Amino acid sequence: MTRSIKKNPFVANHLFLKFNKPGDIRHKKIIITWSRASTIIPAMIGYTFAIYNGKDHFPIYIQDRMVGHKLGEFVPTINLVRHALNDNKTKK
């Protein structure tokens, strides 16, 4: 179910205070966050966020086409591993 139109998009309060500082240099500082559920708003464009995937923080540069999506959508949480095709153990 989507969020109500009457409410503003969800952005974690501590996260909103970090990127909304006046006179802040956008491209120099990486903002580390664990809030994958926060919605990307237009004020975030130009910042780099390090988003936690459960193990590491991945740096993601926010662009205009990402507005309206969640931060967690751009960070992979699962590493897919395939078995080797030329392995002698699999051939019997």
Phi and psi restraints in degrees (value plus and minus 20) as a CYANA .aco file:
   2 THR   PHI    -103.7   -63.7
   2 THR   PSI     145.2   185.2
   3 ARG   PHI     -96.2   -56.2
   3 ARG   PSI     128.3   168.3
   4 SER   PHI     -82.3   -42.3
   4 SER   PSI     123.8   163.8
   5 ILE   PHI     -86.9   -46.9
   5 ILE   PSI     -49.6    -9.6
   6 LYS   PHI     -85.8   -45.8
   6 LYS   PSI     -50.0   -10.0
   7 LYS   PHI    -106.6   -66.6
   7 LYS   PSI     137.5   177.5
   8 ASN   PHI     -98.6   -58.6
   8 ASN   PSI     142.9   182.9
   9 PRO   PHI     -81.1   -41.1
   9 PRO   PSI     125.5   165.5
  10 PHE   PHI     -94.1   -54.1
  10 PHE   PSI     102.3   142.3
  11 VAL   PHI    -155.9  -115.9
  11 VAL   PSI     106.8   146.8
  12 ALA   PHI     -76.8   -36.8
  12 ALA   PSI     117.8   157.8
  13 ASN   PHI     -79.9   -39.9
  13 ASN   PSI     -64.6   -24.6
  14 HIS   PHI     -85.4   -45.4
  14 HIS   PSI     -50.9   -10.9
  15 LEU   PHI     -93.4   -53.4
  15 LEU   PSI     -60.0   -20.0
  16 PHE   PHI     -83.4   -43.4
  16 PHE   PSI     -57.2   -17.2
  17 LEU   PHI     -90.1   -50.1
  17 LEU   PSI     -46.9    -6.9
  18 LYS   PHI     -95.5   -55.5
  18 LYS   PSI     -59.9   -19.9
  19 PHE   PHI    -117.1   -77.1
  19 PHE   PSI     -24.1    15.9
  20 ASN   PHI    -123.7   -83.7
  20 ASN   PSI       6.0    46.0
  21 LYS   PHI    -100.9   -60.9
  21 LYS   PSI     117.7   157.7
  22 PRO   PHI     -91.8   -51.8
  22 PRO   PSI     119.4   159.4
  23 GLY   PHI      55.7    95.7
  23 GLY   PSI      -3.4    36.6
  24 ASP   PHI     -99.9   -59.9
  24 ASP   PSI     121.8   161.8
  25 ILE   PHI    -104.8   -64.8
  25 ILE   PSI      95.8   135.8
  26 ARG   PHI     -91.1   -51.1
  26 ARG   PSI     -63.8   -23.8
  27 HIS   PHI    -107.7   -67.7
  27 HIS   PSI     -27.0    13.0
  28 LYS   PHI    -111.3   -71.3
  28 LYS   PSI     -56.3   -16.3
  29 LYS   PHI    -123.4   -83.4
  29 LYS   PSI     115.2   155.2
  30 ILE   PHI    -117.7   -77.7
  30 ILE   PSI     108.7   148.7
  31 ILE   PHI    -118.3   -78.3
  31 ILE   PSI      99.3   139.3
  32 ILE   PHI    -109.6   -69.6
  32 ILE   PSI     112.5   152.5
  33 THR   PHI    -164.8  -124.8
  33 THR   PSI     132.2   172.2
  34 TRP   PHI    -127.8   -87.8
  34 TRP   PSI     -22.9    17.1
  35 SER   PHI    -104.9   -64.9
  35 SER   PSI      70.1   110.1
  36 ARG   PHI     -99.0   -59.0
  36 ARG   PSI     -37.4     2.6
  37 ALA   PHI    -107.2   -67.2
  37 ALA   PSI     -23.9    16.1
  38 SER   PHI     -91.0   -51.0
  38 SER   PSI     119.5   159.5
  39 THR   PHI    -105.1   -65.1
  39 THR   PSI     121.1   161.1
  40 ILE   PHI    -100.7   -60.7
  40 ILE   PSI     105.2   145.2
  41 ILE   PHI    -132.5   -92.5
  41 ILE   PSI     143.6   183.6
  42 PRO   PHI     -79.6   -39.6
  42 PRO   PSI     -44.5    -4.5
  43 ALA   PHI     -89.9   -49.9
  43 ALA   PSI     -35.8     4.2
  44 MET   PHI    -104.8   -64.8
  44 MET   PSI     -31.0     9.0
  45 ILE   PHI     -82.0   -42.0
  45 ILE   PSI     110.2   150.2
  46 GLY   PHI      80.3   120.3
  46 GLY   PSI     -31.8     8.2
  47 TYR   PHI    -111.8   -71.8
  47 TYR   PSI     138.6   178.6
  48 THR   PHI    -132.1   -92.1
  48 THR   PSI     103.4   143.4
  49 PHE   PHI    -130.5   -90.5
  49 PHE   PSI     116.2   156.2
  50 ALA   PHI    -117.8   -77.8
  50 ALA   PSI      86.8   126.8
  51 ILE   PHI    -120.6   -80.6
  51 ILE   PSI     114.0   154.0
  52 TYR   PHI    -100.2   -60.2
  52 TYR   PSI     113.2   153.2
  53 ASN   PHI    -129.7   -89.7
  53 ASN   PSI     -13.1    26.9
  54 GLY   PHI      91.6   131.6
  54 GLY   PSI     -37.2     2.8
  55 LYS   PHI    -155.1  -115.1
  55 LYS   PSI     -67.2   -27.2
  56 ASP   PHI    -152.5  -112.5
  56 ASP   PSI     148.0   188.0
  57 HIS   PHI    -120.2   -80.2
  57 HIS   PSI     106.0   146.0
  58 PHE   PHI    -125.2   -85.2
  58 PHE   PSI     105.7   145.7
  59 PRO   PHI     -95.7   -55.7
  59 PRO   PSI     109.9   149.9
  60 ILE   PHI    -147.5  -107.5
  60 ILE   PSI     104.7   144.7
  61 TYR   PHI    -107.8   -67.8
  61 TYR   PSI     105.7   145.7
  62 ILE   PHI    -103.7   -63.7
  62 ILE   PSI     105.3   145.3
  63 GLN   PHI    -135.0   -95.0
  63 GLN   PSI     149.8   189.8
  64 ASP   PHI     -87.1   -47.1
  64 ASP   PSI     -47.2    -7.2
  65 ARG   PHI     -97.5   -57.5
  65 ARG   PSI     -26.2    13.8
  66 MET   PHI    -110.2   -70.2
  66 MET   PSI     -27.5    12.5
  67 VAL   PHI     -83.1   -43.1
  67 VAL   PSI     112.6   152.6
  68 GLY   PHI      78.8   118.8
  68 GLY   PSI     -36.5     3.5
  69 HIS   PHI    -110.5   -70.5
  69 HIS   PSI     150.7   190.7
  70 LYS   PHI    -111.1   -71.1
  70 LYS   PSI     134.7   174.7
  71 LEU   PHI     -84.4   -44.4
  71 LEU   PSI     -55.8   -15.8
  72 GLY   PHI     -89.7   -49.7
  72 GLY   PSI     -33.7     6.3
  73 GLU   PHI     -91.4   -51.4
  73 GLU   PSI     -39.7     0.3
  74 PHE   PHI    -122.5   -82.5
  74 PHE   PSI     -12.9    27.1
  75 VAL   PHI    -142.5  -102.5
  75 VAL   PSI     101.9   141.9
  76 PRO   PHI     -92.5   -52.5
  76 PRO   PSI     117.9   157.9
  77 THR   PHI    -126.9   -86.9
  77 THR   PSI     -35.6     4.4
  78 ILE   PHI    -143.2  -103.2
  78 ILE   PSI     111.8   151.8
  79 ASN   PHI    -118.7   -78.7
  79 ASN   PSI      95.0   135.0
  80 LEU   PHI    -100.2   -60.2
  80 LEU   PSI     109.0   149.0
  81 VAL   PHI    -138.0   -98.0
  81 VAL   PSI     107.5   147.5
  82 ARG   PHI    -125.8   -85.8
  82 ARG   PSI     130.8   170.8
  83 HIS   PHI     -96.9   -56.9
  83 HIS   PSI     129.7   169.7
  84 ALA   PHI     -88.4   -48.4
  84 ALA   PSI     116.1   156.1
  85 LEU   PHI     -99.4   -59.4
  85 LEU   PSI     -46.1    -6.1
  86 ASN   PHI    -122.3   -82.3
  86 ASN   PSI       7.8    47.8
  87 ASP   PHI    -103.4   -63.4
  87 ASP   PSI     113.5   153.5
  88 ASN   PHI     -91.0   -51.0
  88 ASN   PSI     -42.4    -2.4
  89 LYS   PHI     -90.7   -50.7
  89 LYS   PSI     -49.8    -9.8
  90 THR   PHI    -101.0   -61.0
  90 THR   PSI     -40.5    -0.5
  91 LYS   PHI    -114.3   -74.3
  91 LYS   PSI      95.3   135.3
